Amino acid sequence: MVSTKLRVKELLREKRWTTKVLAEKTGMSESYLTHIKNGTRRWNEDALKKLALAFELHPSEILLYRKEFDGVIQEFSMPNIEIFQDEQEPVNLHLHVAPVVNEIPAEPTKYNNKLMQVAAGNNSKYVPVLGTEDENIFALEVQDNSMSPKFVKGDYLVVSPAIWSRSGDIVAVEFGDDDEKRRAIMQVNYMDDFVVLESVNHKNAPKALVRGKDNFRILGKVIFRYQKML
């Protein structure tokens, strides 16, 4: 279960601002901000943009993550976010939720991602994602520290199958023969005759794949990294 409540109350406390100060900075009324702060009124994209500007944060960092376990509601924010896209592009505030999976789906679709989410016991775990209209996004929960220090255990890597990758991007990729097929998060570099896959921490030797000969598929591009903050 995902909430679209915002972290306004928490951020006001961190900044030591009153609602009146925030109203002056955003141009919104105190009464409206009080409703948003208490979660008693829905916010819109314009309000989110003004709040992000006032707090000097990316809009994604103002969202509050919410999940439910056996009827018990737990809320935590995920303020540390790394964005793997062109920061010069205008912010798209379209909101989707990415189901949390423990393995990279072989065929990332909305239906298959949900199946893998349920199979992993993550039925109620989602990550809110702004800036994409891809319904097939998924959030891979990093299971160990094999990719450290870039990614560590407990991180959520949001992967979008709809976004084309370029050299230097971090992607979810499948490669190898049918009997030794492997899916992993790696950095990809495209050359005329080769595709080079490297570990994200560059601790292992690169793997060069011959175009048209070796089997590989890009399953999606990593567009966000969330660090869980309980």
N, C-alpha and C positions, 0 to 999 in steps of 0.2 A: 504494500500500500504506500503510495507516494503522496506527500503533501506539497502544495505550492506555497506554503507559508514562507515568509522572508525572515532573515536574521536581523531585522531592524532593531529589536530590543537589545540583542547581544552587542551589535555594533555601536549603538548609542552608549552602552555601558563602557565599551572599550575606549571610545573617543571622549567619554565624560561629557557628552553633549546632552542637552535637554531636547525635548520634542520641538520647543520653540526655536532653538538654534538650527535644527534640521529643517524646519519650515522655512527659515530665512535662506538657507543654502539651496533649497530645492524649488522654492516658490510655491510649494503646496501648503494647504491649510493644516493647522495643528490638529484639527478634529479628524481630517482624513488620514494623517500620518498616525494618529493614535489608533484608529481602526486597523490600519495595516500592521502596526506594531503588535497589536493584540490578536491579529488574525480574525477579526470580526467583519472584514470587508475585503472583497477581491481587489487585487492590484491589476493594473494594465501595463502594457509595454512602455508607455510614456513615463509612467511612475517609476518603473524599474530602471529606465535609462537615467532619470534624474537622480535616483538614489545611488546608482553606480558612480555617477559623476561626483556626487557629494562625498561619498566614502572613498573615492579614488580606487575602485575595485572593478574587476570584470563582472558583468551581470551574473554570470554563473556562480560567483563567490558569495552572492547574497541569498541564494536559495538555501533552504533548510531541508536536509534529508530526513525522511521519516520512514520508519518501518515498524511492522507489527509482528510480534511473535506470540502465538497462542493467546491473542486478545490483549496482550500487554503492549502499549505503545512506547517506543523508544525513539528519541530524536537526537540527532547529532549533526553538526555542521562539518563540511569538508572544505575548509577555506583554502587549503594548498592545492592549487590547480595549475598544471602545465598544459599549454595549448599548442598543438602541433598543426598550425595553419597560419596563413598570411595575416599578421596582425593589422595590416593596413586595410583589409577588407572591412566593410561596414558590418556591425554586429547584427546578426540575425537572431531575433528573440523568439523564434518558433521553438516550443518546448516539446521534447519527447522524453520518454523514460526508457532506459536501456536495461533489459533483464541481465542479472548477474549470473555468469556461467563460470565453471572451473576449468573448462577446456575450450579450445577454439573449435567452433562448429565447422564440419566439413562443407556444409552448404548453408551459409548464414542467411536465413530468412526469418521473418517474424515468427512463423510456426515452429521451425526447427530450433530457434533460439529458446523459445518457451519450453520445448521438450527437454532441452539440455539443462535449462534452469531448474525444472522440476526434478529431473534425474539427479541433480547435484544437491537437492534438498534446499534450494535457494528460492522457494516459491514466493516469498514476500520480500525479496531483496531486489531493489531497482536503484539505478543511478539517474537523477534528472540531468538532462542534457539540453543546453541551449545552442542554437546556431546550426541546426541540421534538420532537414526534412526527410531523412532516410529512416524509413520504418523498420529496416532490417539491422539497425545498430545493435550491438551487444556490449556488455561490460565484462571483460575478462578479469577475474580476481587472481592476482599473482600468488602462486602457491608456495614459492620458496625464494631464496635470495640468489639464484643462479644468474640473474640479470643485474645484480647490484654492481655499482652504486646507482645506476640509472633508474632501475625499478627495483623495489624491494617487496618482500612478502606483505600482503595486505593491501597493496595498491590496486586501484581499479583502472584498467586501460580500456577506454571507450573506442571501439573499432567501428568504422563506417565502411560497408562494402560498396557504397555508391560513389565514393570519392576516389578519383584516379590518383595513383601515386606517381611521384617523380623521384629522380635520383636523390639519395640522402634521406628519404622518408623512412619512417619506422612503420612496418606493416605486419599483418598476420599473413603468413605464407604457408603453402603446402608444397612439398617437394619430395623427390625420390620415386623409386619404382613402386609398383603396387604392393609388393611384399615387404617393402621397407619405407613406406610412406610416412612422412613426418610433418606435423604442423607446429609452427613456432612463431614467436615475435622476433623479427630481425630487421636490420637496416638493409635497404635495397639500393643498388646502384645499377643503372642501365647503360650498357655499351652497345656498339654496333652488332657484335656477334655474341655477346655474353650478357648474362645477368649475374651480378655478384651479390651474394648474401653474406652479411657480416653479423656477428653477435652484437647486441646493442652496447655492451661494455667493451667490445673490441679485444676480449681476452682470448678468443679462439681464432684459428686461421680462417680467412674468408673462404667461401665456397663459390666457385665459378661454374655456372650452368650455361651450356651451349644452347643458344636459341634454336628452336626447331628440332632439337635432339633430346635434351634432358627435360624431364617432366617437372613443371612447377606451375603453381597458380597463386596469384595474389588474391587473398580472401577479403582484404579490406585494409584501410589505412587507420593507424592509431591517431585520433584527433584530440583526445584529452587524456590526461593522467590525473586521477584524484588520489590524494593521500587521505586515508581515513583518520579522522580525529574524533575519538570517543569522548 
